[in-house]
Amino acid sequence: MPAPKNSLATTPESFSRPEGRALTRQQNAQVARGLVVATRVQAAGHVAATGMQMTAMLSREAAFLADGDPQTAARLNFIVDSFADHAAWEVRQFRG
């Protein structure tokens, strides 16, 4: 959500013109940093939700396809677990 123009605190009257410009630059840098962090958090949430939904879907499909056969279930669950590991790895990449 974009911040309205001039929503930050005004420059104190005691500031010189160069100090006011420096303050504005620093404020703008912090607003930009906040937007980047918020975007990263939203992206991580989207990847996590997609990974969870797809892992659940694959788990249900594996159970259906195994049809009670333990050997087939083990093979299919390995594939599902591998996908879940990959999805978790992708979510962890947002920490950097």
Secondary structure, DSSP 8 states (H G I E B T S, - for coil): ----TT-S----TTS-HHHHHHHHHHHHHHHHHHHHHHHHHHHHHHHHHHHHHHHHHHHHHHHHHHTT-HHHHHHHHHHHHHHHHHHHHHHHGGG-
